[in-house]
Amino acid sequence: MINGAHVIIYSQDAEADRAFIRDVLGFPGVDAGQGWLIFKLPPAELAAHPTEGQSRHEFYLMCDDIEATLDDLTERGVVIDVPISDEGWGLLAAIRLPSGGELPIYQPRHPAAKDL
């Protein structure tokens, strides 16, 4: 029986991004050995979208109030890489990881499976 999912973010500076996830985003984690941190995520969802191009995978953070969440993150020194845009299905933005990578975050307007 499947009991969870494991998401990987590839990073040019994994140590800095791990510290950010732990200290700024506040995700609790375990040390799998030699400082290799694995974080507990909030409830998650999985969707399969059609594509005509190469298959790929994406990872988004979700929130109930994107403006309040981004304000809170900005107060903690997080850089907003992509300002809020209305995509119809939700309000989308992106924050910058210490490594320079982008992490999308959105407030859904669709029914959320995480709430089941």
N, CA, C and O atoms as a Tinker XYZ file with bonds, in Angstrom:
   464  protein
     1  N      0.844000   -1.187000    0.000000    73     2
     2  CA     0.000000    0.000000    0.000000    64     1     3
     3  C      0.883000    1.242000    0.000000    63     2     4     5
     4  O      1.802000    1.354000    0.812000    81     3
     5  N      0.610000    2.165000   -0.899000    73     3     6
     6  CA     1.360000    3.430000   -0.952000    64     5     7
     7  C      0.987000    4.256000    0.263000    63     6     8     9
     8  O     -0.194000    4.423000    0.567000    81     7
     9  N      1.992000    4.777000    0.960000    73     7    10
    10  CA     1.718000    5.540000    2.179000    64     9    11
    11  C      2.278000    6.954000    2.143000    63    10    12    13
    12  O      2.258000    7.646000    3.161000    81    11
    13  N      2.774000    7.394000    1.005000    73    11    14
    14  CA     3.303000    8.748000    0.924000    64    13    15
    15  C      3.922000    9.000000   -0.433000    63    14    16    17
    16  O      3.867000    8.154000   -1.325000    81    15
    17  N      4.514000   10.179000   -0.579000    73    15    18
    18  CA     5.211000   10.568000   -1.800000    64    17    19
    19  C      6.496000   11.280000   -1.399000    63    18    20    21
    20  O      6.557000   11.925000   -0.352000    81    19
    21  N      7.500000   11.162000   -2.220000    73    19    22
    22  CA     8.796000   11.797000   -1.967000    64    21    23
    23  C      9.087000   12.743000   -3.124000    63    22    24    25
    24  O      9.193000   12.308000   -4.271000    81    23
    25  N      9.216000   14.025000   -2.833000    73    23    26
    26  CA     9.463000   15.054000   -3.841000    64    25    27
    27  C     10.933000   15.452000   -3.747000    63    26    28    29
    28  O     11.464000   15.600000   -2.647000    81    27
    29  N     11.591000   15.624000   -4.886000    73    27    30
    30  CA    12.995000   16.035000   -4.907000    64    29    31
    31  C     13.107000   17.363000   -5.652000    63    30    32    33
    32  O     12.569000   17.518000   -6.748000    81    31
    33  N     13.806000   18.312000   -5.050000    73    31    34
    34  CA    14.154000   19.566000   -5.715000    64    33    35
    35  C     15.656000   19.499000   -5.978000    63    34    36    37
    36  O     16.445000   19.432000   -5.036000    81    35
    37  N     16.053000   19.516000   -7.232000    73    35    38
    38  CA    17.472000   19.541000   -7.561000    64    37    39
    39  C     17.963000   20.977000   -7.454000    63    38    40    41
    40  O     17.290000   21.905000   -7.902000    81    39
    41  N     19.139000   21.155000   -6.857000    73    39    42
    42  CA    19.602000   22.485000   -6.495000    64    41    43
    43  C     21.085000   22.656000   -6.777000    63    42    44    45
    44  O     21.864000   21.711000   -6.652000    81    43
    45  N     21.468000   23.870000   -7.160000    73    43    46
    46  CA    22.880000   24.218000   -7.321000    64    45    47
    47  C     23.549000   24.463000   -5.965000    63    46    48    49
    48  O     24.776000   24.473000   -5.870000    81    47
    49  N     22.735000   24.661000   -4.910000    73    47    50
    50  CA    23.252000   24.864000   -3.547000    64    49    51
    51  C     22.282000   24.202000   -2.572000    63    50    52    53
    52  O     21.511000   24.878000   -1.891000    81    51
    53  N     22.329000   22.880000   -2.514000    73    51    54
    54  CA    21.373000   22.106000   -1.719000    64    53    55
    55  C     21.429000   22.460000   -0.237000    63    54    56    57
    56  O     20.388000   22.504000    0.420000    81    55
    57  N     22.621000   22.713000    0.305000    73    55    58
    58  CA    22.710000   23.049000    1.726000    64    57    59
    59  C     21.953000   24.327000    2.040000    63    58    60    61
    60  O     21.223000   24.386000    3.030000    81    59
    61  N     22.117000   25.356000    1.210000    73    59    62
    62  CA    21.417000   26.622000    1.435000    64    61    63
    63  C     19.910000   26.435000    1.294000    63    62    64    65
    64  O     19.138000   26.980000    2.084000    81    63
    65  N     19.492000   25.668000    0.295000    73    63    66
    66  CA    18.058000   25.450000    0.099000    64    65    67
    67  C     17.472000   24.613000    1.237000    63    66    68    69
    68  O     16.337000   24.849000    1.649000    81    67
    69  N     18.226000   23.642000    1.749000    73    67    70
    70  CA    17.752000   22.861000    2.900000    64    69    71
    71  C     17.559000   23.764000    4.116000    63    70    72    73
    72  O     16.553000   23.657000    4.817000    81    71
    73  N     18.519000   24.650000    4.366000    73    71    74
    74  CA    18.396000   25.584000    5.498000    64    73    75
    75  C     17.190000   26.492000    5.315000    63    74    76    77
    76  O     16.480000   26.774000    6.280000    81    75
    77  N     16.947000   26.953000    4.097000    73    75    78
    78  CA    15.800000   27.798000    3.789000    64    77    79
    79  C     14.496000   27.052000    4.066000    63    78    80    81
    80  O     13.592000   27.590000    4.706000    81    79
    81  N     14.402000   25.821000    3.587000    73    79    82
    82  CA    13.191000   25.029000    3.790000    64    81    83
    83  C     12.949000   24.803000    5.279000    63    82    84    85
    84  O     11.810000   24.872000    5.741000    81    83
    85  N     14.000000   24.538000    6.021000    73    83    86
    86  CA    13.891000   24.308000    7.465000    64    85    87
    87  C     13.614000   25.603000    8.228000    63    86    88    89
    88  O     12.664000   25.675000    9.007000    81    87
    89  N     14.442000   26.624000    8.005000    73    87    90
    90  CA    14.419000   27.816000    8.850000    64    89    91
    91  C     13.417000   28.874000    8.417000    63    90    92    93
    92  O     12.837000   29.548000    9.269000    81    91
    93  N     13.200000   29.038000    7.125000    73    91    94
    94  CA    12.313000   30.088000    6.638000    64    93    95
    95  C     10.905000   29.546000    6.396000    63    94    96    97
    96  O      9.922000   30.125000    6.859000    81    95
    97  N     10.815000   28.429000    5.664000    73    95    98
    98  CA     9.494000   27.854000    5.419000    64    97    99
    99  C      8.981000   27.100000    6.641000    63    98   100   101
   100  O      7.773000   26.902000    6.776000    81    99
   101  N      9.874000   26.676000    7.530000    73    99   102
   102  CA     9.472000   26.044000    8.787000    64   101   103
   103  C      9.031000   24.602000    8.663000    63   102   104   105
   104  O      8.283000   24.113000    9.510000    81   103
   105  N      9.481000   23.902000    7.617000    73   103   106
   106  CA     9.101000   22.496000    7.465000    64   105   107
   107  C      9.972000   21.644000    8.387000    63   106   108   109
   108  O     11.198000   21.739000    8.338000    81   107
   109  N      9.351000   20.809000    9.229000    73   107   110
   110  CA    10.149000   19.922000   10.079000    64   109   111
   111  C     10.778000   18.820000    9.228000    63   110   112   113
   112  O     10.256000   18.463000    8.172000    81   111
   113  N     11.900000   18.290000    9.699000    73   111   114
   114  CA    12.560000   17.259000    8.919000    64   113   115
   115  C     13.361000   16.303000    9.770000    63   114   116   117
   116  O     13.489000   16.470000   10.983000    81   115
   117  N     13.887000   15.315000    9.116000    73   115   118
   118  CA    14.753000   14.338000    9.754000    64   117   119
   119  C     16.083000   14.329000    9.017000    63   118   120   121
   120  O     16.154000   14.624000    7.824000    81   119
   121  N     17.130000   13.985000    9.749000    73   119   122
   122  CA    18.453000   13.839000    9.157000    64   121   123
   123  C     18.607000   12.379000    8.761000    63   122   124   125
   124  O     18.659000   11.497000    9.618000    81   123
   125  N     18.677000   12.131000    7.475000    73   123   126
   126  CA    18.804000   10.763000    6.975000    64   125   127
   127  C     20.254000   10.288000    7.030000    63   126   128   129
   128  O     20.564000    9.182000    6.586000    81   127
   129  N     21.127000   11.109000    7.566000    73   127   130
   130  CA    22.539000   10.773000    7.689000    64   129   131
   131  C     23.412000   11.800000    7.019000    63   130   132   133
   132  O     23.134000   12.229000    5.899000    81   131
   133  N     24.469000   12.198000    7.701000    73   131   134
   134  CA    25.465000   13.135000    7.179000    64   133   135
   135  C     24.854000   14.463000    6.742000    63   134   136   137
   136  O     25.296000   15.062000    5.761000    81   135
   137  N     23.830000   14.924000    7.478000    73   135   138
   138  CA    23.205000   16.212000    7.184000    64   137   139
   139  C     22.224000   16.200000    6.029000    63   138   140   141
   140  O     21.748000   17.256000    5.612000    81   139
   141  N     21.918000   15.034000    5.510000    73   139   142
   142  CA    20.986000   14.902000    4.394000    64   141   143
   143  C     19.575000   15.014000    4.951000    63   142   144   145
   144  O     19.037000   14.033000    5.464000    81   143
   145  N     18.964000   16.200000    4.859000    73   143   146
   146  CA    17.661000   16.454000    5.460000    64   145   147
   147  C     16.533000   16.055000    4.515000    63   146   148   149
   148  O     16.576000   16.310000    3.311000    81   147
   149  N     15.528000   15.424000    5.100000    73   147   150
   150  CA    14.303000   15.087000    4.385000    64   149   151
   151  C     13.160000   15.724000    5.165000    63   150   152   153
   152  O     13.024000   15.492000    6.366000    81   151
   153  N     12.339000   16.526000    4.491000    73   151   154
   154  CA    11.334000   17.337000    5.155000    64   153   155
   155  C      9.932000   16.752000    5.048000    63   154   156   157
   156  O      9.553000   16.140000    4.050000    81   155
   157  N      9.187000   16.967000    6.117000    73   155   158
   158  CA     7.767000   16.638000    6.106000    64   157   159
   159  C      7.052000   17.764000    5.367000    63   158   160   161
   160  O      7.270000   18.942000    5.648000    81   159
   161  N      6.208000   17.394000    4.432000    73   159   162
   162  CA     5.440000   18.381000    3.681000    64   161   163
   163  C      4.023000   18.479000    4.232000    63   162   164   165
   164  O      3.535000   17.556000    4.884000    81   163
   165  N      3.367000   19.607000    3.965000    73   163   166
   166  CA     1.942000   19.701000    4.279000    64   165   167
   167  C      1.173000   18.699000    3.416000    63   166   168   169
   168  O      1.761000   18.076000    2.532000    81   167
   169  N     -0.125000   18.536000    3.655000    73   167   170
   170  CA    -0.901000   17.650000    2.784000    64   169   171
   171  C     -0.651000   17.997000    1.321000    63   170   172   173
   172  O     -0.451000   19.161000    0.975000    81   171
   173  N     -0.664000   16.988000    0.476000    73   171   174
   174  CA    -0.306000   17.183000   -0.924000    64   173   175
   175  C     -1.391000   16.644000   -1.851000    63   174   176   177
   176  O     -2.293000   15.916000   -1.437000    81   175
   177  N     -1.269000   17.026000   -3.112000    73   175   178
   178  CA    -2.158000   16.540000   -4.165000    64   177   179
   179  C     -1.294000   16.071000   -5.327000    63   178   180   181
   180  O     -0.122000   16.432000   -5.427000    81   179
   181  N     -1.870000   15.279000   -6.186000    73   179   182
   182  CA    -1.196000   14.822000   -7.395000    64   181   183
   183  C     -2.161000   14.969000   -8.555000    63   182   184   185
   184  O     -3.319000   14.560000   -8.460000    81   183
   185  N     -1.694000   15.548000   -9.643000    73   183   186
   186  CA    -2.521000   15.703000  -10.836000    64   185   187
   187  C     -1.738000   15.203000  -12.041000    63   186   188   189
   188  O     -0.509000   15.274000  -12.057000    81   187
   189  N     -2.434000   14.703000  -13.037000    73   187   190
   190  CA    -1.820000   14.303000  -14.302000    64   189   191
   191  C     -2.389000   15.191000  -15.394000    63   190   192   193
   192  O     -3.591000   15.167000  -15.661000    81   191
   193  N     -1.526000   15.974000  -16.022000    73   191   194
   194  CA    -1.950000   16.898000  -17.065000    64   193   195
   195  C     -1.468000   16.392000  -18.413000    63   194   196   197
   196  O     -0.379000   15.824000  -18.501000    81   195
   197  N     -2.255000   16.585000  -19.468000    73   195   198
   198  CA    -1.812000   16.164000  -20.796000    64   197   199
   199  C     -0.698000   17.078000  -21.310000    63   198   200   201
   200  O     -0.638000   18.258000  -20.964000    81   199
   201  N      0.164000   16.525000  -22.126000    73   199   202
   202  CA     1.199000   17.315000  -22.776000    64   201   203
   203  C      1.497000   16.726000  -24.147000    63   202   204   205
   204  O      1.436000   15.512000  -24.342000    81   203
   205  N      1.816000   17.590000  -25.084000    73   203   206
   206  CA     2.246000   17.117000  -26.388000    64   205   207
   207  C      3.759000   17.109000  -26.469000    63   206   208   209
   208  O      4.337000   16.527000  -27.386000    81   207
   209  N      4.404000   17.762000  -25.498000    73   207   210
   210  CA     5.860000   17.814000  -25.476000    64   209   211
   211  C      6.430000   16.718000  -24.591000    63   210   212   213
   212  O      5.771000   15.721000  -24.294000    81   211
   213  N      7.661000   16.930000  -24.183000    73   211   214
   214  CA     8.357000   15.997000  -23.308000    64   213   215
   215  C      7.654000   15.926000  -21.950000    63   214   216   217
   216  O      7.234000   16.954000  -21.419000    81   215
   217  N      7.525000   14.751000  -21.399000    73   215   218
   218  CA     6.956000   14.620000  -20.055000    64   217   219
   219  C      7.867000   15.322000  -19.060000    63   218   220   221
   220  O      9.090000   15.294000  -19.197000    81   219
   221  N      7.262000   15.952000  -18.054000    73   219   222
   222  CA     8.027000   16.643000  -17.010000    64   221   223
   223  C      7.214000   16.626000  -15.737000    63   222   224   225
   224  O      6.041000   16.252000  -15.742000    81   223
   225  N      7.833000   17.028000  -14.655000    73   223   226
   226  CA     7.171000   17.062000  -13.360000    64   225   227
   227  C      7.345000   18.456000  -12.766000    63   226   228   229
   228  O      8.355000   19.116000  -13.009000    81   227
   229  N      6.372000   18.898000  -11.998000    73   227   230
   230  CA     6.422000   20.216000  -11.369000    64   229   231
   231  C      6.057000   20.079000   -9.902000    63   230   232   233
   232  O      5.377000   19.133000   -9.504000    81   231
   233  N      6.517000   21.034000   -9.102000    73   231   234
   234  CA     6.225000   21.068000   -7.672000    64   233   235
   235  C      5.787000   22.479000   -7.311000    63   234   236   237
   236  O      6.506000   23.445000   -7.569000    81   235
   237  N      4.608000   22.595000   -6.715000    73   235   238
   238  CA     4.067000   23.884000   -6.289000    64   237   239
   239  C      3.740000   23.823000   -4.807000    63   238   240   241
   240  O      3.246000   22.807000   -4.319000    81   239
   241  N      4.015000   24.909000   -4.090000    73   239   242
   242  CA     3.474000   25.062000   -2.748000    64   241   243
   243  C      2.067000   25.614000   -2.889000    63   242   244   245
   244  O      1.773000   26.329000   -3.847000    81   243
   245  N      1.196000   25.289000   -1.946000    73   243   246
   246  CA    -0.179000   25.798000   -1.959000    64   245   247
   247  C     -0.432000   26.601000   -0.692000    63   246   248   249
   248  O      0.180000   26.341000    0.344000    81   247
   249  N     -1.331000   27.575000   -0.771000    73   247   250
   250  CA    -1.696000   28.366000    0.405000    64   249   251
   251  C     -3.154000   28.796000    0.279000    63   250   252   253
   252  O     -3.737000   28.746000   -0.804000    81   251
   253  N     -3.730000   29.217000    1.395000    73   251   254
   254  CA    -5.119000   29.679000    1.408000    64   253   255
   255  C     -5.248000   31.152000    1.051000    63   254   256   257
   256  O     -6.279000   31.565000    0.521000    81   255
   257  N     -4.216000   31.957000    1.332000    73   255   258
   258  CA    -4.242000   33.405000    1.093000    64   257   259
   259  C     -2.864000   33.808000    0.590000    63   258   260   261
   260  O     -1.951000   34.027000    1.386000    81   259
   261  N     -2.710000   33.907000   -0.720000    73   259   262
   262  CA    -1.390000   34.133000   -1.295000    64   261   263
   263  C     -0.806000   35.494000   -0.912000    63   262   264   265
   264  O      0.400000   35.606000   -0.695000    81   263
   265  N     -1.645000   36.526000   -0.828000    73   263   266
   266  CA    -1.120000   37.843000   -0.462000    64   265   267
   267  C     -0.554000   37.828000    0.948000    63   266   268   269
   268  O      0.549000   38.323000    1.176000    81   267
   269  N     -1.299000   37.264000    1.901000    73   267   270
   270  CA    -0.819000   37.195000    3.287000    64   269   271
   271  C      0.418000   36.305000    3.391000    63   270   272   273
   272  O      1.351000   36.620000    4.131000    81   271
   273  N      0.428000   35.201000    2.656000    73   271   274
   274  CA     1.577000   34.293000    2.693000    64   273   275
   275  C      2.823000   34.967000    2.143000    63   274   276   277
   276  O      3.895000   34.867000    2.739000    81   275
   277  N      2.693000   35.654000    1.010000    73   275   278
   278  CA     3.851000   36.339000    0.430000    64   277   279
   279  C      4.312000   37.489000    1.310000    63   278   280   281
   280  O      5.513000   37.734000    1.420000    81   279
   281  N      3.377000   38.203000    1.944000    73   279   282
   282  CA     3.760000   39.266000    2.885000    64   281   283
   283  C      4.581000   38.683000    4.029000    63   282   284   285
   284  O      5.610000   39.243000    4.408000    81   283
   285  N      4.126000   37.556000    4.581000    73   283   286
   286  CA     4.844000   36.900000    5.679000    64   285   287
   287  C      6.225000   36.456000    5.225000    63   286   288   289
   288  O      7.209000   36.676000    5.931000    81   287
   289  N      6.310000   35.834000    4.058000    73   287   290
   290  CA     7.598000   35.368000    3.558000    64   289   291
   291  C      8.539000   36.537000    3.269000    63   290   292   293
   292  O      9.739000   36.444000    3.529000    81   291
   293  N      8.007000   37.629000    2.737000    73   291   294
   294  CA     8.822000   38.813000    2.466000    64   293   295
   295  C      9.402000   39.371000    3.767000    63   294   296   297
   296  O     10.562000   39.781000    3.808000    81   295
   297  N      8.593000   39.386000    4.828000    73   295   298
   298  CA     9.085000   39.845000    6.130000    64   297   299
   299  C     10.223000   38.976000    6.641000    63   298   300   301
   300  O     11.052000   39.438000    7.424000    81   299
   301  N     10.269000   37.721000    6.206000    73   299   302
   302  CA    11.339000   36.801000    6.612000    64   301   303
   303  C     12.512000   36.823000    5.637000    63   302   304   305
   304  O     13.417000   35.993000    5.725000    81   303
   305  N     12.490000   37.777000    4.708000    73   303   306
   306  CA    13.611000   37.952000    3.798000    64   305   307
   307  C     13.524000   37.194000    2.489000    63   306   308   309
   308  O     14.490000   37.170000    1.727000    81   307
   309  N     12.391000   36.576000    2.213000    73   307   310
   310  CA    12.226000   35.818000    0.973000    64   309   311
   311  C     11.992000   36.780000   -0.184000    63   310   312   313
   312  O     11.237000   37.744000   -0.059000    81   311
   313  N     12.640000   36.513000   -1.298000    73   311   314
   314  CA    12.472000   37.319000   -2.507000    64   313   315
   315  C     11.350000   36.710000   -3.346000    63   314   316   317
   316  O     11.330000   35.506000   -3.603000    81   315
   317  N     10.422000   37.560000   -3.763000    73   315   318
   318  CA     9.347000   37.130000   -4.653000    64   317   319
   319  C      9.872000   37.282000   -6.074000    63   318   320   321
   320  O     10.070000   38.401000   -6.547000    81   319
   321  N     10.099000   36.161000   -6.760000    73   319   322
   322  CA    10.653000   36.171000   -8.123000    64   321   323
   323  C      9.611000   36.512000   -9.168000    63   322   324   325
   324  O      9.892000   37.233000  -10.126000    81   323
   325  N      8.402000   35.990000   -8.981000    73   323   326
   326  CA     7.322000   36.216000   -9.942000    64   325   327
   327  C      6.127000   36.745000   -9.156000    63   326   328   329
   328  O      5.626000   36.061000   -8.263000    81   327
   329  N      5.659000   37.963000   -9.478000    73   327   330
   330  CA     4.517000   38.521000   -8.746000    64   329   331
   331  C      3.238000   37.734000   -9.030000    63   330   332   333
   332  O      3.177000   36.938000   -9.967000    81   331
   333  N      2.246000   37.966000   -8.224000    73   331   334
   334  CA     0.970000   37.257000   -8.330000    64   333   335
   335  C      0.325000   37.525000   -9.684000    63   334   336   337
   336  O      0.229000   38.666000  -10.134000    81   335
   337  N     -0.114000   36.440000  -10.320000    73   335   338
   338  CA    -0.900000   36.550000  -11.552000    64   337   339
   339  C     -2.146000   35.694000  -11.396000    63   338   340   341
   340  O     -2.129000   34.656000  -10.735000    81   339
   341  N     -3.219000   36.145000  -12.013000    73   339   342
   342  CA    -4.478000   35.418000  -11.975000    64   341   343
   343  C     -4.503000   34.463000  -13.159000    63   342   344   345
   344  O     -4.569000   34.889000  -14.312000    81   343
   345  N     -4.451000   33.175000  -12.865000    73   343   346
   346  CA    -4.425000   32.151000  -13.915000    64   345   347
   347  C     -5.797000   31.532000  -14.158000    63   346   348   349
   348  O     -5.921000   30.584000  -14.935000    81   347
   349  N     -6.825000   32.058000  -13.502000    73   347   350
   350  CA    -8.167000   31.500000  -13.622000    64   349   351
   351  C     -8.377000   30.376000  -12.625000    63   350   352   353
   352  O     -9.281000   30.446000  -11.792000    81   351
   353  N     -7.550000   29.338000  -12.699000    73   351   354
   354  CA    -7.631000   28.197000  -11.779000    64   353   355
   355  C     -7.065000   28.532000  -10.405000    63   354   356   357
   356  O     -7.250000   27.784000   -9.445000    81   355
   357  N     -6.358000   29.690000  -10.322000    73   355   358
   358  CA    -5.783000   30.116000   -9.047000    64   357   359
   359  C     -4.916000   31.342000   -9.218000    63   358   360   361
   360  O     -4.708000   31.826000  -10.330000    81   359
   361  N     -4.407000   31.843000   -8.090000    73   359   362
   362  CA    -3.485000   32.970000   -8.080000    64   361   363
   363  C     -2.086000   32.408000   -7.914000    63   362   364   365
   364  O     -1.815000   31.703000   -6.942000    81   363
   365  N     -1.193000   32.708000   -8.847000    73   363   366
   366  CA     0.119000   32.082000   -8.930000    64   365   367
   367  C      1.231000   33.103000   -8.745000    63   366   368   369
   368  O      1.141000   34.222000   -9.251000    81   367
   369  N      2.278000   32.723000   -8.020000    73   367   370
   370  CA     3.486000   33.529000   -7.859000    64   369   371
   371  C      4.656000   32.548000   -7.739000    63   370   372   373
   372  O      4.463000   31.336000   -7.835000    81   371
   373  N      5.852000   33.065000   -7.531000    73   371   374
   374  CA     7.011000   32.206000   -7.292000    64   373   375
   375  C      7.975000   32.921000   -6.362000    63   374   376   377
   376  O      8.157000   34.135000   -6.447000    81   375
   377  N      8.593000   32.145000   -5.468000    73   375   378
   378  CA     9.608000   32.672000   -4.565000    64   377   379
   379  C     10.969000   32.149000   -5.008000    63   378   380   381
   380  O     11.060000   31.134000   -5.698000    81   379
   381  N     12.028000   32.857000   -4.604000    73   379   382
   382  CA    13.382000   32.465000   -4.974000    64   381   383
   383  C     14.019000   31.666000   -3.849000    63   382   384   385
   384  O     13.986000   32.065000   -2.685000    81   383
   385  N     14.591000   30.542000   -4.214000    73   383   386
   386  CA    15.376000   29.752000   -3.274000    64   385   387
   387  C     16.773000   30.359000   -3.163000    63   386   388   389
   388  O     17.207000   31.049000   -4.086000    81   387
   389  N     17.487000   30.127000   -2.068000    73   387   390
   390  CA    18.845000   30.668000   -1.943000    64   389   391
   391  C     19.763000   30.258000   -3.095000    63   390   392   393
   392  O     20.682000   30.999000   -3.442000    81   391
   393  N     19.526000   29.090000   -3.692000    73   391   394
   394  CA    20.342000   28.615000   -4.809000    64   393   395
   395  C     20.062000   29.386000   -6.100000    63   394   396   397
   396  O     20.794000   29.250000   -7.081000    81   395
   397  N     19.001000   30.194000   -6.093000    73   395   398
   398  CA    18.609000   30.925000   -7.292000    64   397   399
   399  C     17.442000   30.292000   -8.006000    63   398   400   401
   400  O     16.864000   30.899000   -8.907000    81   399
   401  N     17.081000   29.072000   -7.617000    73   399   402
   402  CA    15.943000   28.406000   -8.232000    64   401   403
   403  C     14.630000   29.052000   -7.836000    63   402   404   405
   404  O     14.539000   29.744000   -6.822000    81   403
   405  N     13.622000   28.816000   -8.648000    73   403   406
   406  CA    12.283000   29.334000   -8.373000    64   405   407
   407  C     11.403000   28.236000   -7.806000    63   406   408   409
   408  O     11.491000   27.079000   -8.219000    81   407
   409  N     10.556000   28.606000   -6.859000    73   407   410
   410  CA     9.593000   27.683000   -6.283000    64   409   411
   411  C      8.208000   28.309000   -6.418000    63   410   412   413
   412  O      7.903000   29.280000   -5.726000    81   411
   413  N      7.359000   27.767000   -7.304000    73   411   414
   414  CA     6.022000   28.327000   -7.494000    64   413   415
   415  C      5.143000   28.105000   -6.262000    63   414   416   417
   416  O      5.275000   27.105000   -5.556000    81   415
   417  N      4.255000   29.049000   -6.026000    73   415   418
   418  CA     3.294000   28.963000   -4.933000    64   417   419
   419  C      1.970000   29.495000   -5.454000    63   418   420   421
   420  O      1.936000   30.477000   -6.195000    81   419
   421  N      0.867000   28.839000   -5.060000    73   419   422
   422  CA    -0.413000   29.328000   -5.561000    64   421   423
   423  C     -1.541000   29.135000   -4.565000    63   422   424   425
   424  O     -1.497000   28.279000   -3.681000    81   423
   425  N     -2.552000   29.970000   -4.751000    73   423   426
   426  CA    -3.814000   29.890000   -4.015000    64   425   427
   427  C     -4.837000   29.329000   -4.986000    63   426   428   429
   428  O     -5.248000   30.022000   -5.917000    81   427
   429  N     -5.259000   28.080000   -4.783000    73   427   430
   430  CA    -6.176000   27.472000   -5.754000    64   429   431
   431  C     -7.565000   28.081000   -5.696000    63   430   432   433
   432  O     -8.037000   28.528000   -4.651000    81   431
   433  N     -8.196000   28.083000   -6.852000    73   431   434
   434  CA    -9.610000   28.434000   -6.942000    64   433   435
   435  C    -10.435000   27.189000   -7.265000    63   434   436   437
   436  O    -11.665000   27.236000   -7.291000    81   435
   437  N     -9.750000   26.089000   -7.508000    73   435   438
   438  CA   -10.414000   24.818000   -7.805000    64   437   439
   439  C    -10.613000   24.047000   -6.499000    63   438   440   441
   440  O     -9.938000   24.334000   -5.511000    81   439
   441  N    -11.513000   23.087000   -6.478000    73   439   442
   442  CA   -11.639000   22.247000   -5.284000    64   441   443
   443  C    -10.295000   21.583000   -4.991000    63   442   444   445
   444  O     -9.629000   21.102000   -5.907000    81   443
   445  N     -9.902000   21.556000   -3.745000    73   443   446
   446  CA    -8.601000   21.031000   -3.367000    64   445   447
   447  C     -8.720000   19.614000   -2.795000    63   446   448   449
   448  O     -9.394000   19.398000   -1.787000    81   447
   449  N     -8.070000   18.669000   -3.437000    73   447   450
   450  CA    -8.098000   17.283000   -2.969000    64   449   451
   451  C     -7.431000   17.141000   -1.613000    63   450   452   453
   452  O     -7.756000   16.218000   -0.866000    81   451
   453  N     -6.496000   18.039000   -1.271000    73   451   454
   454  CA    -5.833000   17.969000    0.030000    64   453   455
   455  C     -6.828000   18.138000    1.174000    63   454   456   457
   456  O     -6.538000   17.756000    2.307000    81   455
   457  N     -7.986000   18.701000    0.890000    73   455   458
   458  CA    -9.001000   18.948000    1.924000    64   457   459
   459  C     -9.951000   17.768000    2.118000    63   458   460   461
   460  O    -10.851000   17.841000    2.955000    81   459
   461  N     -9.770000   16.679000    1.360000    73   459   462
   462  CA   -10.647000   15.510000    1.499000    64   461   463
   463  C    -10.458000   14.846000    2.844000    63   462   464
   464  O    -11.114000   13.847000    3.137000    81   463
